[in-house]
Amino acid sequence: MTTADTAEPAPVDTRTVPFSELVGVWTKIGFLSFGGPAGQIAMMNRVLVDEKRWLSEERYLKALNFAMLLPGPEAQQLATYSGWLTHGLRGGLTAGVLFVLPGAIVMLILSFVYVLFRQAPVIDAVFLGIKAAVLAIVLQALIRIASRALGSPLKLSFAAAAFLAIFVFQVPFPLVVIGAGIAGALLLNTGADDEDERDRADPQADAPHESLIGRAIRMVAIFGTLWFAPIVIAALAFGPDHVLVEVGLFFSQLAVVTFGGAYAVLAYMAQAAVDTYGWMQPREMIDGLGLAETTPGPLIMVTQFVGFLAGFRAPEPFGPYTMAILAAIMTTWVTFVPCFLWIFLGAPFIERIDSRGRIAAALSGVTAAVVGVIANLSLWFALHVVFQTVNRIDAGPIAMAWPDVTSVSLPAVLLIMGALGLVFGARAGLFVTILSAAAAGLAVSYLFGL
């Protein structure tokens, strides 16, 4: 074991998870993490819990609970936490970077394609098949997680309440999580489970409290500096009103308030990008979201597209393409570096306290609610894959998506049926399922003349 490993003890025995294998697995996950947070959470559950058995279902859900409490993309933070659980700081950095990097590269390429050609029909066909595969994988994971996390009627009611609160009444995501935590602390009894959790406790849980505080201060200093250094450099080099500084400060602010994923802040981001800064047109914001939905990695990668166009349209002093690349890099940097700060700052404390009394009950309530949240994401995703038109119902407190049943997409339905057959019938692996669905998407698109 290296010096770095001993300086950053990992909760899981790293001898059982070779670091080279970790790099390979997270590279694969990074390139195949399509479908937004629901699909990514499902994929990581399948790989880390079922295929590799690096984490137990309980520990995976525990990490997911914490990630969903934080601002920023929960799937990327879950990846970082999962990497930290197996290899400490270097594992978290590796998993988090590899989860984001493929999507960032693909988004940069698609941004160039967008400004040069504005359309790519073959990509649409491929990703229609991939979306069908992701939906099948999400449903499989939802069934698996629900069977393990909802062990009582009370926990089932937590999941149902969370689903209805978000899907039907559009209750803000942070309120759902906070409410589930409070209700869990008051209503759930986890005494028997607590003993099991203590048996699996992190070695850091017995560390002196002062050492955790010192570590937290060090993480804030390191990642806080990394976060803001590029903005300071841009301000010194080009002036405080330069587009790189504007992009860095705006998306740094967004990184602090982005609870609930990309859709939770899309309206605010669009209004600022279009009306306040003039970086793009309204239609371009929608197009950017569409591109983000066809790339691996977090859906919040749409921010990179916004930054790209901002730099493209304010090219001084380097020219449009160079400045677009720099602005895209700045956007991605200030969007994701804070995610590492939140995880490395909070994870040791979560591992220390999550098995104690009321806190365990609160997290158990959040775990049950997370099932409802994933169900909501799954249904939202299914509606937008199966139906070409999804409207919104607003009636008093009700504000929910509702499809136009006449807009059903027959190609999407056929692809979904095939993907469900692969996942539940043939029990095909993740890689085979996604590749097969992508090929089927091309074939179906050709047959239907899409």
N, C-alpha and C positions, 0 to 999 in steps of 0.2 A: 504494500500500500504506500502511495506517494505521500510526500509532505503535505501537498494540497489537500489530500483526502483526510489526513489526520487533523488538519486545521479546520475542516468543514465536515464534521461527522455526519454520515448519512443514516437516516432512520432504517433503511433496509440493508442487509449484509451485501455489500457490493461484490463479494466473491461469487454470488449466485447470478449476477448480471454483468457479464464482461462489458467493459466500456465500448469496445469496438462493435459489439452487438447492439448496444444502445444507439450508437450513431447510425447503424444500418436501419434499425427499426424506425427511428424518428425521421430518417430521410424518406422512407417509404410512406409513413403517415403524412409527412409534409406534402408529398406529391399527390396523394390520394384523398386529401381532406376536403372533399367537396361537400356542398349541401348546407352550408351555414352551420350554426352552432349545434343544431339537433343532430345533423349527420356526423359532425366532427366528434361530438360527445359519444355518439353511438359507436363510431369507428374506434376511438381510443378505448372504449370499454371492451370491445370485442378483442382488440389486439393485446392490450395490457392485462386484462383480467382473464379472458377465456383462452386466448392462444398462447401467450407467453407466461401467464400466471405470475407476473412480477408483482402485482398488487391484488389484494383480496377485494371482493365487491364492496365490503364495508369501508375499506381504506380509500378506494376509488371514489365512493359517494361522499366520503368525508372531505376529500380534496375538492370535489365538485361543489359541495356546499360553500366552502371558503371562497372558491373562485367566483361563484355567483353573487357573493356579497360585495365584491370589489368593483370599482369602476374599470371600464375597459372590456375587451373581448374575453368572455369567460372561457372559451375553448383554448385560446392561447395561454391563458393563465393556468388552466387545468393541465396543459401540456408541461408548462414550466414547473408546476408543483409536483407532477408525476416524475419528471426527471430529477428533481431535488430529492424525492423520496428514495430513489435508487442510487444516486451518485452525488448527493449534496450540491454545492454551488455549481461545479462544472457540469453536472448532469442537468440541472435546471437551465443553465445557459444554453447547453447544447440542444436540449429538447425544445426550448422556447424559440431559439433562432431557426432550427431546422423546420419547425412547424410553420413559421412565417415566411422564410426565405423563398421557397418555390413559388408561393402565391405572389410575392412581391415582384419576382422576376417576370412571371407570366403577366401580371397586371401592367408592368412597365412596357412589355412587348405589345400587349393589346391596346395600351394608350397610344403608342406610335401608330398601330394599325388604324385606330379610330381617327386620329387627326389626318392620316394620309388617305384612307379609303372609306371610313365611316360605316363599313359593314363587312361581315365575315360569315356567310350563310353556312359553310361547312362546319364552322365552330358551333353554331347554333344546333345543328343536327347531332353532332357528337355529344354535346352537353345535355340535350334532351334525353338521350339514353342514360347518361350518367346520373341525371336527376332522378330518373326512375329507379336506378339501382340504389341510390342514396335513400330514397323513400322506403324501399324494402328493408334496407339495413337499419334504418331508424325504427321501423315498426318492430323488428326483431329485438333490438336493444330495449325498446320501451317495454315490451312484454317481459323480457328477462329482468330488467331493473325493478319493474313493478312487483314481480313475483317475490323478489328478495327484500324490497324496501317497505312493502305495505303488508306487514304481518298481522295487522289488527284492523277491525272496522274503523277505529278512531283514526289511524294513519291513512286509511283509504279516504276518509272524509276530508282529511287535510289535502290530499292530492286533488280530490274533486273540487274543493273550495278554491284551491289555487288555479285550477284550470278555468273554472267559471269566472273568477275574478279578473283574469287576464283576457280570456277570449271573448267573454260576453260583455263585461263591464269596463274593460280597458283600465283596470286599476294599475297604477304605476308599479313596475316590477320591484323596486326597493321596498315598497309598502307591503307587497305580498310576502317577501322574504322576512321582513321584520315581524309582520303579524304571525307568520308560521313559527318563528323562533319564540316569540312571547307565548303563543298558545301551547307550543311544545313544552316550554319550561313549566307552565302551569298545569298541563293536563296529562303529560306522558310520564310513565314510570319506566326508567331504564336501568333499574338496579341490577338485574341479572346481566344485562348487556354490558354494564360498566365494568364488571369483573373481568369479562372476556377482553374488553378493550385495554384494561390495565395490563393484562398478560402480554398484549402486543405493543405495549407502549414504546415510544421512541426513546432511545438512550439519552437524547437531549432533554427529555422531560425531567430528569433528575439533576440537570445542571443548575448551578446557582443562578438565582434570578438576576444578580448583578451582571453575570456573563452574558445573559440574553440581552440585557439593556445595552451593554457595551457593543455587542454585535449589531444591534438595531441602529445605534448611532453610526457605526462604521458603514452599514448598508446605505443609510440616508446620505452620508457624505460622498460615498463612491458613486452611487447611481444618480443622486441629485446633480453631481458635477457632470456626469456623462449626459444627462438629460439636457441641461441648459448650455453646455459648452458650445455646440454648433450655432445656437442662436446668438450667443455673445460674439463669437467669431464673425458671423455674418454682419452683425450690427457694427462692429469695428471696421470691417472691410468695406461695406457698402452703404452704411448709414442706417439709422433706426427706422426709416420709412421704406426700406427695400422690401420687395416681395418675399424674399427668403425669411426676413425677420417677421413679417406679418403672418406668413404661413406657420413658422415655428411657434409663435406665441398663440395663435388661434387654436392650432391642434394640440398644443400643450394644455390649454384650457379645456378643450374637449376631452382630453384624456382623463381629466379629474372628474368630469360630470357624466361620463358615458356609462351609466348604469343600465343594464338590461340589453346590451348589444347595440348593433348599428341602427336597427329600426327605431330604437327609443330616442335617438338624437338626429335622425335623418332630416326631419322637418326643420329643426334648428340649424343644422349644418347647411342645408339647402338655402334657407333664407339668408344666412350670413354670406355664403359663397356667391349668391346671385345678387342680392340687394345691397348688402353692406360693402363687400369688397369688389364686386363686379368681375369675379374670376371666370364666370361661366353663365350660360343661359339655362332656363328651367329644364328644357328638354335634355340638355347635356347631363344634368344631375340624374335624371332617370336612366339615361343611357349608361352612365357610370355605375349605377347600382346593378344594371343588367350585366355589365362586364364583371363586376365583383362576384356576382352569383355564379359565373361560369369559370371562376378560377379556384384553385385550391387555397386553403387558408381561411382566416377569419373574414367575414363579410365586411368588417370595418375597413378592409383594404380599399374600399371605395374612397377613403380619404386620400389615398395616394393618387388616384385619378384626378381628384379635385386639385391637389397640389401640382400635378403635372400640367394641367391646363392653366393654372395660375402662373406658373413659370413660363409656359409657352407664350402667354399673352403679355408678359412683362419681361422681355428678353434681355434688357440691358444688364451687364455689359458684354455678355457672352454670345448672344444669339438665341433663337427660340428653342432649339432642340437641346442645347447644352443647359440652358436655364431650366427647361422642363425637367430634365433628369435631376438636376440639383434640388429643385423644389420637391420632386417626388421623393428623393432620398431624405430630405429634411422632414417631410410629412411622416414618412414611415418611421423615422428615428424617434420623433417626439410622440408618436402614437404608441409605440411598443416598448421603449425603454422604461416608461413608468410602470408597465406591467411587471417587469422584473423587480422593480423596487417594491411594489405591493407584496409580491409573493415572498421574496427573500426577507422582507421586513416582518411579515406576519406569520409565515409558516411555522417557525420554531415555537411561537406562542400558542398557535392552534394545536400543535402536537403536544404541548405541555398541558393545556387546559381542557382538551376536548373530551376527556374521559371522566370529568369530575361533576357529579351531581346534576344540578339544574342546567349547567352548560351542555352536558351530554343530552339531556332531554330537549333542550332548545335546538341543538343541531339535528336531533332525530326528527323534530318537527319540520325543520328545513329540508331534510332528506325526503320526507314524504311529500312536501310541497313541490320539490324539484321534479318528482314524477309528473305532477300536473303541469308544470312548466314545460317539460319535454313533450308532453302530450299536446299542449297548445302549439308549440313550435312545429310538431309533426303535422298537426291538422292544417296549420297555416301553410306549411310547405306543400302538403298534398293538394290543397285547394288551388294553389298557384301553378301546380304542375298539370293537374287534370283539367282545369277550366281555363279558357282563354280570357274570360272576363270575370273578375271578382269585384262585387260592389260592396258598399258599406251601409249597414242599417244603423240609423240613429233614431232612437225612440226613448226619450226620457233618459234614464241611467244606462240604457242598453246602447252599446256602440260596438258592433261586431261585423266581421267579414261574412259575406254571403254570396255564393257563386250564382252566376247566370247559368241555369241548367242547360240552356240551349247552346252554350258555348263550349260544351264538353269536347275535349281533344281526343279523337279516336286513336291517333298514333301514340299519344301519351298513355292512354289506357292499355293499349296492347303492350307497350314497353314495360309498364308497371306490372302487368300480369306475368310477363316473362321474367322480370326481376324477382318477383315473389316466388315463382317456381324455382329459380336458382337458389334463393336464400333458404326457403322453408322446405322445398321438395328435394332438390339435389344437394342441399347443404354445401354449396360451392363456397370456396374461400373468397375473401374480400377482393383480392387482385383479379381473380377470374371473373367475379361478378361484375366489377366495374368495367373491365376491358370488354367483356361480352356485351354488356349493355351499351357501351359506346359504339361498338360495331353495329349492333342492332339499331341504334339511333340513326346511323348513316343509311342503313338498308331501308328502314321504315320511311325516312325522309325522302329517299329516292322513289319508293313505291307510291307515296302519296303526293309526290311533286311539291314538297315543301321548300 
